[in-house]
Amino acid sequence: MVQAIRQAFGCGEALGATIAGLAREAPHARGAMLWNGYQDEASALLCEGRAQELAFGREGAVLVLHALRAGELFGGIMGVAGEGASRIEALDEGSSARFTTAAVLRLMEGYPLVALAVARQLSARIEAMRRRMVEAALLSATGRICSELLRLARASSDLAIRPLPVFSELAVTVQSTRETVSRTISQLEKRGVLQRIEGGLAVIAPHRLEEMIY
């Protein structure tokens, strides 16, 4: 947990230990609800695994607001709690460091490094949500799928998406259907744009994938 905290806040060993002393380490299983939108005093740092922030409509519609990776904050410090708020669900088995929001605010007041890290994550979150809003309005389903695949690939140095995307989860992320995701990925494989590798999916021709977005 301390190592994850040090990487997230860009701090040294002493401050990392201080921050860890205010947290409670909480392991979780795949599919666990990590935050329910009503816990306005709960904030957390995802230490291991992946998660996603979801919003739900009255008739069962689901919208992915943000995909979280290890090192990202979530909960009260990053969003608005209360009725109708989003919730965070785990995509993998992992763990998080749990804080009270009051503790995070005290750290931000006392340590500029912490305040800067939180501000940067908030800025990145706003930009990611703006990008998804633009894509939902301007791109076709195929374009959104290609854009998300390219984004996931560029997160790694070898343009490989690991683990292999779960088509139903990817469909929710891009506001499409599992069938459309499956069909699009199959076509991209046949064209040599994507290739199955052990444990994942490699982007062989990123320029061609980018051309298919628009």
The 8 nearest C-alpha neighbors of each residue, nearest first, counted from 0:
[[1, 3, 2, 4, 46, 96, 24, 19],
 [0, 2, 4, 3, 15, 19, 5, 16],
 [3, 1, 5, 4, 0, 6, 15, 12],
 [4, 2, 0, 6, 1, 46, 5, 7],
 [5, 3, 1, 7, 2, 6, 15, 8],
 [4, 6, 10, 2, 15, 9, 8, 3],
 [5, 7, 9, 3, 4, 8, 2, 70],
 [8, 6, 70, 4, 5, 9, 3, 71],
 [9, 7, 10, 5, 116, 6, 113, 4],
 [10, 8, 6, 5, 7, 112, 11, 116],
 [9, 11, 5, 8, 15, 14, 12, 112],
 [12, 10, 14, 13, 15, 5, 9, 16],
 [11, 13, 15, 14, 16, 10, 5, 1],
 [14, 12, 16, 15, 11, 17, 10, 18],
 [15, 13, 17, 16, 11, 12, 18, 10],
 [14, 16, 12, 5, 18, 13, 17, 1],
 [15, 17, 19, 13, 14, 18, 20, 12],
 [18, 16, 14, 20, 15, 19, 13, 21],
 [17, 19, 15, 20, 21, 16, 14, 22],
 [20, 18, 16, 22, 21, 17, 1, 15],
 [19, 21, 17, 18, 22, 16, 23, 15],
 [20, 22, 19, 18, 98, 17, 102, 23],
 [23, 21, 98, 19, 97, 20, 96, 24],
 [22, 24, 97, 96, 25, 98, 21, 19],
 [23, 25, 96, 95, 97, 22, 26, 94],
 [24, 26, 95, 94, 96, 23, 27, 97],
 [27, 25, 94, 93, 95, 24, 28, 92],
 [26, 28, 93, 94, 92, 31, 25, 29],
 [29, 27, 92, 31, 30, 93, 91, 26],
 [28, 30, 91, 92, 90, 89, 31, 27],
 [29, 31, 89, 90, 88, 28, 32, 91],
 [32, 30, 89, 28, 29, 88, 33, 27],
 [33, 31, 88, 34, 87, 89, 30, 35],
 [32, 34, 87, 88, 31, 89, 35, 86],
 [35, 33, 87, 86, 32, 36, 74, 38],
 [34, 36, 86, 37, 87, 38, 85, 32],
 [35, 37, 80, 84, 86, 85, 38, 81],
 [36, 38, 81, 80, 35, 39, 82, 84],
 [39, 37, 41, 40, 36, 35, 80, 34],
 [38, 40, 75, 80, 41, 37, 36, 81],
 [41, 39, 100, 99, 38, 75, 42, 101],
 [42, 40, 99, 38, 39, 75, 100, 74],
 [43, 41, 74, 75, 98, 100, 99, 76],
 [44, 42, 97, 96, 73, 98, 72, 74],
 [43, 45, 72, 96, 95, 71, 46, 73],
 [44, 46, 95, 69, 70, 71, 47, 72],
 [45, 47, 95, 69, 3, 94, 70, 44],
 [48, 46, 93, 94, 69, 45, 95, 49],
 [49, 47, 93, 91, 69, 92, 68, 50],
 [48, 50, 68, 90, 91, 67, 89, 69],
 [51, 49, 89, 90, 67, 88, 66, 68],
 [52, 50, 66, 67, 87, 88, 65, 53],
 [51, 53, 87, 65, 64, 86, 63, 66],
 [54, 52, 63, 85, 86, 62, 64, 87],
 [53, 55, 85, 62, 61, 63, 86, 64],
 [54, 56, 61, 60, 62, 59, 53, 57],
 [57, 55, 60, 59, 58, 61, 54, 62],
 [56, 58, 59, 55, 60, 61, 83, 54],
 [59, 57, 56, 60, 55, 61, 54, 62],
 [58, 60, 56, 57, 61, 55, 62, 54],
 [61, 59, 56, 55, 58, 62, 57, 54],
 [60, 62, 55, 54, 56, 59, 53, 63],
 [63, 61, 54, 53, 64, 55, 171, 60],
 [64, 62, 53, 172, 65, 52, 171, 54],
 [65, 63, 52, 53, 62, 128, 54, 66],
 [64, 66, 52, 63, 51, 67, 128, 124],
 [67, 65, 51, 50, 52, 68, 64, 63],
 [68, 66, 50, 51, 49, 65, 71, 69],
 [69, 67, 49, 71, 70, 50, 48, 66],
 [68, 70, 45, 46, 47, 71, 48, 49],
 [69, 71, 7, 45, 46, 68, 3, 44],
 [72, 70, 45, 69, 44, 68, 67, 73],
 [71, 73, 44, 43, 45, 70, 77, 74],
 [74, 72, 77, 43, 42, 44, 71, 76],
 [73, 75, 42, 77, 76, 41, 43, 78],
 [74, 76, 39, 42, 78, 77, 41, 40],
 [75, 77, 74, 42, 100, 78, 73, 103],
 [78, 76, 73, 75, 74, 121, 72, 79],
 [79, 77, 75, 76, 74, 80, 73, 36],
 [78, 80, 75, 84, 81, 77, 36, 39],
 [81, 79, 36, 37, 39, 84, 75, 78],
 [80, 82, 37, 84, 36, 83, 79, 39],
 [83, 81, 84, 37, 80, 36, 85, 79],
 [82, 84, 81, 85, 36, 54, 80, 55],
 [85, 83, 36, 82, 81, 80, 79, 86],
 [86, 84, 54, 36, 53, 52, 83, 35],
 [85, 87, 35, 36, 34, 53, 52, 88],
 [86, 88, 52, 34, 33, 51, 32, 53],
 [89, 87, 32, 50, 51, 33, 31, 30],
 [90, 88, 50, 30, 31, 29, 91, 49],
 [89, 91, 50, 49, 29, 30, 88, 51],
 [92, 90, 29, 48, 89, 49, 93, 28],
 [91, 93, 28, 29, 27, 48, 90, 89],
 [94, 92, 48, 47, 27, 26, 91, 28],
 [93, 95, 26, 47, 25, 27, 46, 45],
 [94, 96, 45, 46, 25, 44, 24, 97],
 [95, 97, 24, 44, 43, 23, 22, 25],
 [98, 96, 43, 23, 22, 42, 24, 95],
 [99, 97, 22, 42, 43, 100, 41, 102],
 [98, 100, 41, 102, 101, 40, 42, 103],
 [99, 101, 40, 103, 42, 102, 41, 76],
 [100, 102, 104, 99, 103, 105, 40, 98],
 [101, 103, 105, 99, 100, 104, 106, 98],
 [104, 102, 106, 100, 105, 101, 107, 99],
 [103, 105, 107, 101, 106, 102, 108, 100],
 [106, 104, 108, 102, 107, 103, 109, 101],
 [107, 105, 103, 109, 104, 108, 110, 102],
 [106, 108, 114, 104, 113, 105, 110, 109],
 [109, 107, 105, 106, 110, 104, 114, 111],
 [108, 110, 106, 107, 105, 111, 113, 114],
 [109, 111, 107, 112, 113, 106, 108, 114],
 [112, 110, 114, 113, 115, 107, 109, 108],
 [113, 111, 115, 110, 114, 116, 8, 10],
 [112, 114, 116, 107, 111, 115, 110, 8],
 [113, 115, 107, 111, 117, 116, 112, 118],
 [116, 114, 118, 112, 113, 117, 111, 119],
 [117, 115, 113, 119, 8, 118, 114, 112],
 [116, 118, 120, 114, 119, 115, 121, 113],
 [119, 117, 115, 121, 116, 120, 122, 114],
 [120, 118, 122, 116, 121, 117, 115, 123],
 [119, 121, 123, 117, 122, 118, 124, 116],
 [120, 122, 124, 118, 119, 123, 117, 125],
 [121, 123, 119, 125, 120, 124, 118, 126],
 [122, 124, 120, 126, 121, 125, 127, 119],
 [125, 123, 121, 127, 122, 126, 120, 128],
 [124, 126, 128, 122, 127, 123, 129, 121],
 [125, 127, 129, 123, 124, 128, 130, 122],
 [128, 126, 130, 124, 129, 125, 123, 131],
 [127, 129, 131, 125, 130, 126, 132, 124],
 [130, 128, 126, 132, 127, 131, 125, 133],
 [131, 129, 127, 133, 128, 132, 126, 134],
 [130, 132, 134, 128, 133, 129, 135, 127],
 [131, 133, 129, 135, 130, 134, 128, 136],
 [134, 132, 130, 136, 131, 135, 137, 129],
 [135, 133, 131, 138, 137, 136, 132, 130],
 [134, 136, 132, 133, 137, 131, 138, 143],
 [137, 135, 133, 134, 138, 132, 139, 131],
 [136, 138, 134, 135, 133, 139, 213, 132],
 [139, 137, 134, 142, 143, 135, 136, 140],
 [138, 140, 142, 141, 143, 137, 135, 213],
 [139, 141, 143, 142, 175, 144, 138, 173],
 [142, 140, 144, 139, 143, 145, 183, 212],
 [141, 143, 212, 139, 145, 138, 140, 144],
 [144, 142, 146, 140, 141, 145, 173, 138],
 [143, 145, 141, 147, 146, 142, 148, 140],
 [146, 144, 148, 142, 147, 143, 212, 149],
 [145, 147, 143, 149, 144, 148, 212, 142],
 [146, 148, 150, 144, 149, 145, 151, 143],
 [149, 147, 145, 151, 150, 146, 152, 144],
 [148, 150, 152, 146, 147, 151, 153, 145],
 [151, 149, 147, 153, 148, 152, 146, 154],
 [150, 152, 148, 154, 149, 153, 160, 147],
 [153, 151, 158, 149, 160, 159, 154, 150],
 [154, 152, 155, 150, 158, 151, 149, 156],
 [153, 155, 152, 151, 150, 156, 158, 160],
 [156, 154, 153, 158, 157, 152, 159, 160],
 [155, 157, 158, 154, 153, 159, 152, 160],
 [156, 158, 159, 155, 152, 201, 153, 202],
 [159, 157, 152, 155, 153, 202, 156, 201],
 [160, 158, 201, 152, 157, 200, 202, 161],
 [159, 161, 200, 152, 199, 151, 162, 201],
 [162, 160, 199, 163, 198, 159, 200, 164],
 [161, 163, 199, 198, 160, 164, 200, 165],
 [162, 164, 199, 161, 200, 198, 160, 165],
 [165, 163, 166, 162, 169, 161, 160, 199],
 [164, 166, 168, 167, 169, 163, 162, 170],
 [165, 167, 169, 168, 177, 164, 170, 180],
 [166, 168, 177, 170, 169, 165, 171, 176],
 [169, 167, 171, 170, 165, 166, 172, 164],
 [168, 170, 166, 172, 171, 167, 165, 173],
 [169, 171, 175, 176, 167, 177, 168, 173],
 [172, 170, 174, 168, 169, 173, 175, 167],
 [171, 173, 169, 63, 170, 174, 168, 62],
 [172, 174, 170, 171, 175, 143, 144, 169],
 [175, 173, 171, 172, 170, 62, 176, 140],
 [174, 176, 170, 173, 140, 171, 179, 177],
 [177, 175, 170, 179, 178, 180, 174, 167],
 [176, 178, 167, 180, 170, 179, 166, 181],
 [177, 179, 181, 176, 180, 182, 166, 183],
 [180, 178, 182, 176, 181, 177, 183, 175],
 [179, 181, 177, 183, 178, 182, 166, 184],
 [182, 180, 178, 184, 179, 183, 177, 185],
 [181, 183, 185, 179, 180, 184, 178, 186],
 [184, 182, 186, 180, 185, 181, 179, 187],
 [183, 185, 187, 181, 186, 182, 180, 188],
 [184, 186, 182, 188, 183, 187, 181, 189],
 [187, 185, 189, 183, 188, 184, 182, 190],
 [188, 186, 184, 190, 192, 185, 189, 193],
 [189, 187, 193, 191, 185, 190, 186, 194],
 [188, 190, 186, 187, 191, 185, 192, 193],
 [191, 189, 187, 188, 192, 186, 193, 185],
 [192, 190, 188, 189, 193, 187, 194, 203],
 [191, 193, 204, 187, 203, 190, 188, 202],
 [194, 192, 188, 202, 203, 191, 187, 201],
 [195, 193, 201, 188, 200, 196, 202, 203],
 [194, 196, 200, 201, 199, 193, 197, 188],
 [197, 195, 199, 200, 198, 194, 201, 159],
 [196, 198, 199, 195, 200, 163, 161, 162],
 [199, 197, 162, 163, 196, 161, 200, 195],
 [200, 198, 163, 161, 162, 196, 160, 197],
 [199, 201, 195, 160, 196, 159, 163, 194],
 [202, 200, 159, 194, 193, 158, 203, 160],
 [201, 203, 193, 158, 204, 205, 192, 159],
 [204, 202, 192, 193, 201, 205, 194, 191],
 [203, 205, 192, 207, 206, 202, 208, 193],
 [206, 204, 208, 207, 202, 209, 203, 149],
 [205, 207, 209, 208, 204, 210, 211, 192],
 [208, 206, 210, 209, 205, 204, 211, 192],
 [207, 209, 205, 211, 206, 210, 145, 204],
 [208, 210, 206, 207, 211, 212, 205, 146],
 [211, 209, 207, 208, 212, 206, 213, 205],
 [212, 210, 208, 209, 213, 142, 207, 145],
 [211, 213, 142, 209, 210, 145, 146, 143],
 [212, 211, 142, 210, 138, 139, 209, 137]]
